[in-house]
Amino acid sequence: MTIPEILQKTNHRPWPLPPKKWNYYQEWRDVVFLHWKVDLGMLQQFVPKELTIDTFEGSAYISLVPFTMEKIRPRFLPPFSPISTFHEVNVRTYVSQGSKTGVYFLSIEASKRLSCFLARSLSGLTYRPSSINRSQNHYSAYNYEFTDQLELQYEIGSIIQNKSPLDIWLTERYALYHVQDHKVFEFEVHHAEWQMQEAEVKIATLHYERFAQLFSGTPDLCHYSKGVEVLSWDKVLI
């Protein structure tokens, strides 16, 4: 999909595109979404008080999302594959800020140390280098700082023709929030609507000790997507 085509697809967005021109292009590929319903009181211990946890029918959720980042680049530069393509695992939850809903990252891992350094420097997000390997329908990751460990095998099922309200709530998110020194920053993103497929996931290892009280065992819901092309804007203080 070309950038003009991406910008033309806006009917699925909950609010208009930002008035300023986009700053970064990136592609999120082979995305596996693992979702757990979690205890709201426990989750509040991990989310800065400056943000409000978003809930679906009164329930809070946390998601573990492995995928491959490809071709990330600034607006006027081409991608440079040694740093612009890497595997990533993030642990995220769902928050709101005013009338907007978005995501908040509890953890972000990436497979290239230099990519982590640049991402932290440019965005302030807490990227950490991890050993991450991906093969067909298989994903493994190990983080040496926290000994976070993930290994999963998955089978991709049918295209989801009619997404449920929960499917949409969990995936169609167009803002990311980050809190630093008690200040709230917002990153806006835009992409076409997610094309989702069913996924059957077998988790061999799931060890995130920091979040053990939040999620473990079999996810409540799984999705897979071939991915989306994404435009993003610089962070703004709100």
C-alpha positions as CSV (number, residue, x, y, z in Angstrom):
1,M,0.0,0.0,0.0
2,T,1.4,3.4,-0.9
3,I,1.6,6.3,1.5
4,P,-1.2,8.2,-0.2
5,E,-3.4,5.1,-0.1
6,I,-2.7,4.8,3.7
7,L,-3.6,8.4,4.2
8,Q,-6.9,8.0,2.3
9,K,-8.1,5.1,4.5
10,T,-9.5,6.9,7.6
11,N,-13.1,5.7,8.0
12,H,-12.1,3.2,10.7
13,R,-10.3,5.8,12.8
14,P,-12.0,7.1,16.0
15,W,-10.7,10.6,15.4
16,P,-9.2,12.6,12.5
17,L,-5.6,12.4,11.3
18,P,-3.2,14.8,13.0
19,P,-3.0,18.1,11.2
20,K,0.8,17.9,10.9
21,K,2.7,15.8,8.4
22,W,3.8,12.4,9.6
23,N,7.4,11.9,10.8
24,Y,8.1,8.1,10.4
25,Y,7.2,5.2,8.2
26,Q,7.3,1.6,9.4
27,E,5.8,-1.8,8.8
28,W,4.5,-4.2,11.4
29,R,4.7,-7.7,10.0
30,D,3.6,-11.2,11.1
31,V,1.9,-10.0,14.3
32,V,0.7,-12.4,16.9
33,F,-1.7,-10.9,19.5
34,L,-2.1,-12.7,22.8
35,H,-4.7,-11.2,25.1
36,W,-5.4,-11.9,28.8
37,K,-8.2,-10.4,30.9
38,V,-6.6,-9.1,34.1
39,D,-7.5,-7.8,37.5
40,L,-7.9,-4.1,37.4
41,G,-6.5,-3.5,40.9
42,M,-3.3,-5.4,40.1
43,L,-2.9,-3.7,36.7
44,Q,-3.1,-0.3,38.3
45,Q,0.2,-1.0,40.1
46,F,1.9,-1.0,36.7
47,V,0.3,2.0,35.1
48,P,1.3,5.5,35.9
49,K,-1.3,7.4,37.9
50,E,-1.3,10.1,35.2
51,L,-3.1,7.6,32.8
52,T,-6.6,6.1,33.1
53,I,-6.9,2.4,32.4
54,D,-9.4,1.7,29.6
55,T,-11.7,-1.3,30.1
56,F,-14.1,-3.3,27.9
57,E,-17.4,-4.0,29.6
58,G,-15.7,-3.4,32.9
59,S,-12.7,-5.7,32.3
60,A,-9.1,-4.7,31.9
61,Y,-6.8,-6.5,29.5
62,I,-3.1,-7.0,28.9
63,S,-1.6,-8.2,25.6
64,L,1.7,-9.7,24.6
65,V,2.5,-8.9,21.0
66,P,5.5,-10.4,19.1
67,F,6.0,-9.1,15.6
68,T,8.7,-8.1,13.1
69,M,9.4,-4.4,12.6
70,E,10.4,-3.6,9.0
71,K,11.6,-0.6,7.1
72,I,11.3,1.9,9.9
73,R,12.6,5.3,8.6
74,P,12.2,9.0,9.0
75,R,10.0,10.8,6.5
76,F,12.8,11.9,4.2
77,L,15.2,9.0,4.4
78,P,15.2,5.5,3.1
79,P,15.3,2.5,5.4
80,F,18.6,1.0,6.4
81,S,18.0,-2.7,7.1
82,P,20.8,-3.2,9.8
83,I,18.8,-0.9,12.1
84,S,15.4,-0.5,10.5
85,T,14.3,-4.2,10.5
86,F,14.2,-6.2,13.7
87,H,12.0,-8.5,15.8
88,E,10.1,-7.1,18.7
89,V,8.0,-8.3,21.7
90,N,5.9,-5.8,23.7
91,V,3.7,-6.2,26.6
92,R,0.9,-3.6,26.5
93,T,-2.3,-2.5,28.2
94,Y,-5.0,-0.1,27.2
95,V,-5.5,3.4,28.5
96,S,-7.4,6.6,27.8
97,Q,-6.4,10.2,28.0
98,G,-9.3,12.6,27.7
99,S,-11.5,11.5,24.8
100,K,-8.7,9.4,23.2
101,T,-7.9,5.8,23.8
102,G,-4.5,4.2,23.2
103,V,-1.9,1.8,24.5
104,Y,0.7,1.9,27.2
105,F,3.7,-0.3,27.0
106,L,4.8,-2.2,30.2
107,S,7.7,-3.7,28.3
108,I,9.4,-3.4,24.9
109,E,12.1,-5.8,23.7
110,A,13.9,-5.6,20.3
111,S,16.4,-8.0,18.7
112,K,19.1,-5.4,17.8
113,R,21.0,-3.4,20.3
114,L,21.6,-0.4,18.1
115,S,18.0,-0.2,17.1
116,C,17.1,-0.2,20.9
117,F,19.5,2.6,21.5
118,L,18.2,4.7,18.7
119,A,14.5,4.0,19.6
120,R,15.2,5.0,23.3
121,S,17.1,8.1,22.2
122,L,14.4,9.3,19.8
123,S,11.2,8.4,21.6
124,G,12.1,7.9,25.2
125,L,10.4,4.5,25.2
126,T,12.1,1.9,27.3
127,Y,13.3,-0.4,24.6
128,R,15.6,-3.2,25.8
129,P,17.8,-5.5,23.7
130,S,16.8,-9.2,23.8
131,S,17.8,-12.4,22.0
132,I,14.8,-12.9,19.6
133,N,14.5,-15.6,17.0
134,R,11.7,-16.2,14.5
135,S,11.0,-19.0,12.1
136,Q,7.8,-20.1,10.4
137,N,5.0,-20.1,13.0
138,H,7.5,-20.0,15.9
139,Y,8.8,-17.3,18.1
140,S,11.3,-17.2,20.9
141,A,12.8,-14.4,23.0
142,Y,15.0,-14.0,26.0
143,N,15.9,-10.8,27.9
144,Y,19.0,-10.9,30.0
145,E,18.2,-7.9,32.1
146,F,15.0,-9.3,33.5
147,T,15.3,-13.0,32.4
148,D,12.0,-12.5,30.5
149,Q,11.5,-15.6,28.3
150,L,9.0,-16.5,25.7
151,E,8.6,-19.4,23.3
152,L,5.5,-20.1,21.3
153,Q,4.3,-22.0,18.4
154,Y,1.2,-20.9,16.5
155,E,-1.1,-22.0,13.7
156,I,-2.8,-19.5,11.6
157,G,-6.5,-20.0,10.9
158,S,-9.3,-18.4,8.9
159,I,-9.7,-14.7,8.1
160,I,-12.0,-13.1,10.6
161,Q,-14.7,-11.7,8.4
162,N,-16.8,-10.1,11.2
163,K,-14.7,-8.8,14.0
164,S,-16.3,-8.7,17.4
165,P,-16.4,-5.4,19.4
166,L,-13.7,-6.9,21.6
167,D,-11.5,-7.7,18.6
168,I,-11.8,-4.1,17.5
169,W,-11.3,-2.6,20.9
170,L,-8.0,-4.6,21.4
171,T,-6.5,-3.9,18.0
172,E,-7.7,-0.6,16.5
173,R,-5.6,1.8,18.6
174,Y,-4.2,5.0,17.1
175,A,-2.3,6.5,20.0
176,L,0.5,5.5,22.3
177,Y,1.1,7.1,25.7
178,H,4.3,7.4,27.6
179,V,4.9,9.0,31.0
180,Q,8.3,10.4,31.9
181,D,9.0,12.6,35.0
182,H,5.2,12.7,35.6
183,K,4.7,14.3,32.2
184,V,2.4,12.5,29.7
185,F,3.5,12.2,26.1
186,E,1.4,11.1,23.2
187,F,2.5,9.4,19.9
188,E,-0.2,9.3,17.2
189,V,-0.1,6.5,14.5
190,H,-2.1,5.7,11.5
191,H,-2.6,2.6,9.4
192,A,-5.3,0.8,7.5
193,E,-7.7,-1.3,9.5
194,W,-6.2,-4.5,10.8
195,Q,-7.0,-7.6,8.7
196,M,-7.2,-10.3,11.4
197,Q,-7.0,-14.1,11.3
198,E,-7.8,-16.7,13.9
199,A,-4.7,-18.1,15.7
200,E,-4.2,-21.2,17.7
201,V,-1.2,-20.7,20.0
202,K,0.8,-23.3,22.0
203,I,3.0,-21.6,24.6
204,A,6.0,-23.6,25.5
205,T,7.6,-21.0,27.8
206,L,6.1,-17.8,29.2
207,H,8.2,-16.3,32.0
208,Y,7.8,-12.6,32.7
209,E,8.4,-12.6,36.5
210,R,7.6,-8.9,36.9
211,F,4.1,-9.5,35.5
212,A,3.5,-13.0,36.9
213,Q,0.5,-11.8,38.9
214,L,-1.1,-10.3,35.8
215,F,-0.9,-13.0,33.1
216,S,0.1,-16.6,32.8
217,G,-1.1,-19.7,31.1
218,T,-3.4,-19.8,28.1
219,P,-4.5,-16.4,26.7
220,D,-8.2,-15.6,26.7
221,L,-8.0,-14.6,23.1
222,C,-5.5,-14.8,20.2
223,H,-5.2,-13.1,16.8
224,Y,-2.8,-13.1,13.9
225,S,-2.3,-10.5,11.2
226,K,0.1,-10.4,8.2
227,G,0.6,-6.8,9.2
228,V,0.1,-3.1,8.4
229,E,2.0,-0.2,6.9
230,V,2.2,2.5,9.6
231,L,2.7,6.3,9.7
232,S,3.6,7.8,13.0
233,W,4.1,11.3,14.4
234,D,6.6,12.7,16.8
235,K,5.6,12.7,20.5
236,V,3.9,15.7,21.9
237,L,3.5,16.8,25.5
238,I,-0.2,16.8,26.5
